[in-house]
Amino acid sequence: MQPLGLPGAAVADADVDPREAILEVKNLRTSFPTDGGLVHAVDNVSFSVRKGEALALVGESGCGKSVTAMSIMRLVAPPGRITAGEVRFKGKNLADLSEHDMRTVRGNDIAMVFQEPMTSLNPVFKIGAQVAEAVRIHNKVSKKEAWKRAGEMLELVSIPDPIKRLDDYPHQLSGGMRQRVMIAMALSCDPELLIADEPTTALDVTIQAQIMELLASLQQRLGLAILLITHDLGVVAEFCERVVVMYTGRVVEESPVRELFAAPAHPYTRGLLKSLPSVSAGDPSAPNRLPTIKGMVPPISNLPHGCKFNPRCPDVMDICLGNEPARMIVSPGHDARCYLHGDEADPERVEKA
């Protein structure tokens, strides 16, 4: 099984990756009005995705991963809205586009696969009709040509007997097959960036591995850039080049995957890695229970002052209770929002007030 980032593996450990950034998220803030005022579900988030690479966005449920993805796609449900920052795709700020222009970006340039395919597929239409519709929305082709393209896409995602499956309804397919159909729809118009939001969450372990192998194969074959949103650090270790860790709507660490697993810089990231199950059978000194991060994620409407992780942090200091830290440089390509790493922040990473 090849890692998702294989095409760029030779430069993954270099100080500077020569590949151009295809997506740049800068100081993104997405807010929702409440009785107590605006609540920022995504707050000053910045990261980039390079051509042909796989970047992981990880964190606990409710940390803002999916809202970040929906903000990139301009699909945040009202009354939520982007209130600050930029989302640049190949230099174009998507936050400034009209809804009409944004529709041409979705599918053609950036496509998205959601975590539960049964909620995305229409149960009363055949699979072929739904894939063909995705083709015709973005391309001026006949129904016959769109249907042919739909068959080719099902074959691309390794669905057995793809032409026959075009006449099936979603309930006639397994969960893994339905997710393959969603991937086929997403790739039907040759996008350059695929956002995969928890694409294996509702699937059993063996099917999860098959879907990730499929994404790896498609990325290498098509030269896709992939933004993988997940809480599964095992998947990240196997398939991604870089990782962005989020907590309470903020980026708390960004790093090459190998460095993150070898030397996590933020106490929250260390807690996540310690909580991963490991094979320790036969070791009498092994603990009986997995370590956990103490406490609970605070509600987004009532965050603590200073570092938002300070109530749960084993390394909390007095300075952590004052102002929120900026993203501090740990090493080339690796930063963490933590006072443990000094007070020299990367000027490119300092958020706007």
SULRAPE-V793710 format. One record per pair of residues at least 12 apart in sequence whose C-alpha atoms are under 7 Angstrom apart, sorted by sequence separation. I is the first residue (numbers start at 1). J is the second residue. D is the distance in whole Angstrom. If there is no record, write none. Layout:
# SULRAPE-V793710
[[I:J:D] [I:J:D]]
This chain:
# SULRAPE-V793710
[[30:42:5] [151:163:5] [243:255:6] [325:337:6] [29:42:5] [30:43:7] [242:255:6] [243:256:6] [253:266:7] [277:290:7] [307:320:5] [325:338:6] [328:341:6] [28:42:7] [29:43:5] [132:146:5] [242:256:4] [243:257:6] [306:320:5] [307:321:6] [325:339:6] [328:342:7] [28:43:6] [29:44:5] [72:87:6] [132:147:5] [151:166:7] [241:256:6] [242:257:5] [275:290:6] [306:321:5] [328:343:7] [28:44:5] [29:45:7] [241:257:5] [275:291:5] [305:321:6] [306:322:5] [328:344:6] [329:345:6] [27:44:4] [28:45:5] [240:257:7] [274:291:6] [275:292:6] [295:312:6] [305:322:6] [306:323:4] [307:324:5] [328:345:4] [329:346:6] [27:45:5] [28:46:7] [132:150:5] [159:177:7] [294:312:6] [306:324:4] [307:325:6] [327:345:6] [328:346:6] [26:45:6] [27:46:5] [128:147:6] [131:150:5] [293:312:7] [326:345:6] [327:346:7] [26:46:4] [237:257:6] [25:46:5] [26:47:7] [271:292:7] [25:47:5] [42:64:6] [128:150:6] [271:293:6] [327:349:6] [24:47:6] [25:48:6] [41:64:6] [157:180:6] [327:350:7] [24:48:4] [326:350:6] [23:48:5] [24:49:7] [42:67:7] [23:49:5] [42:68:6] [21:48:6] [22:49:6] [23:50:7] [154:181:7] [157:184:6] [176:203:7] [21:49:5] [22:50:5] [175:203:7] [21:50:4] [22:51:6] [20:50:6] [21:51:6] [108:138:7] [154:184:6] [194:224:7] [19:50:6] [20:51:6] [153:184:5] [176:207:6] [193:224:6] [194:225:6] [195:226:6] [196:227:6] [197:228:6] [198:229:5] [19:51:6] [192:224:5] [193:225:5] [194:226:5] [195:227:5] [196:228:5] [197:229:5] [198:230:5] [73:106:7] [192:225:6] [193:226:6] [194:227:6] [195:228:6] [196:229:6] [197:230:7] [104:138:7] [153:188:6] [128:166:4] [127:166:5] [128:167:6] [126:166:7] [127:167:6] [126:167:6] [127:168:6] [126:168:5] [127:169:6] [126:169:5] [127:170:6] [125:169:6] [8:53:7] [33:79:7] [123:169:7] [267:313:6] [32:79:6] [123:170:6] [5:53:5] [32:80:4] [123:171:7] [5:54:5] [31:80:6] [32:81:7] [121:170:7] [4:54:6] [30:80:7] [31:81:6] [30:81:6] [31:82:6] [134:185:6] [30:82:4] [31:83:6] [248:300:6] [29:82:6] [30:83:6] [135:188:6] [29:83:6] [131:185:5] [135:189:6] [29:84:5] [28:84:6] [29:85:6] [28:85:4] [157:214:7] [27:85:5] [28:86:6] [26:85:6] [27:86:7] [26:86:5] [25:86:6] [26:87:6] [117:178:6] [25:87:5] [117:179:6] [24:87:6] [25:88:6] [24:88:5] [23:88:6] [24:89:6] [117:182:7] [23:89:5] [22:89:6] [23:90:6] [22:90:5] [113:182:6] [113:183:6] [266:336:6] [265:336:6] [266:338:6] [113:186:7] [112:186:6] [111:186:5] [256:333:7] [255:333:6] [256:334:7] [107:186:6] [255:334:4] [111:191:6] [254:334:6] [255:335:7] [108:189:5] [110:191:5] [254:335:5] [107:189:6] [108:190:6] [109:191:4] [110:192:6] [111:193:6] [112:194:6] [113:195:6] [114:196:6] [115:197:6] [253:335:6] [254:336:7] [108:191:5] [109:192:5] [110:193:5] [111:194:5] [112:195:5] [113:196:5] [114:197:5] [115:198:5] [253:336:4] [107:191:6] [109:193:7] [110:194:6] [111:195:6] [112:196:6] [113:197:6] [114:198:7] [115:199:5] [252:336:5] [253:337:6] [114:199:6] [115:200:7] [252:337:5] [113:199:7] [115:201:6] [116:202:6] [115:202:7] [66:197:7] [65:229:7] [52:223:5] [54:225:6] [55:226:6] [56:227:6] [57:228:6] [58:229:6] [60:231:6] [52:224:5] [53:225:5] [54:226:5] [55:227:5] [56:228:5] [57:229:5] [58:230:5] [59:231:6] [52:225:4] [53:226:6] [54:227:6] [55:228:6] [56:229:6] [57:230:6] [58:231:5] [51:225:5] [54:228:7] [50:225:7] [56:236:6] [63:246:6] [56:240:6] [63:247:5] [64:248:7] [55:240:6] [63:248:5] [64:249:5] [54:240:5] [55:241:6] [56:242:6] [57:243:6] [58:244:6] [59:245:6] [63:249:5] [54:241:6] [55:242:5] [56:243:5] [57:244:5] [58:245:5] [59:246:5] [53:241:7] [54:242:7] [55:243:6] [56:244:6] [57:245:6] [58:246:6] [59:247:6] [45:250:6] [43:249:5] [44:250:7] [45:251:6] [42:249:4] [43:250:6] [41:249:5] [42:250:6] [1:213:6] [4:216:4] [3:216:6] [7:220:7] [2:216:7] [4:219:7] [12:241:7] [5:239:7] [3:238:6] [4:239:5] [5:240:6] [3:239:4] [4:240:6] [5:241:6] [3:240:7] [41:300:7] [39:300:7] [39:301:6] [44:351:6] [15:332:6] [15:333:7] [27:351:6]]
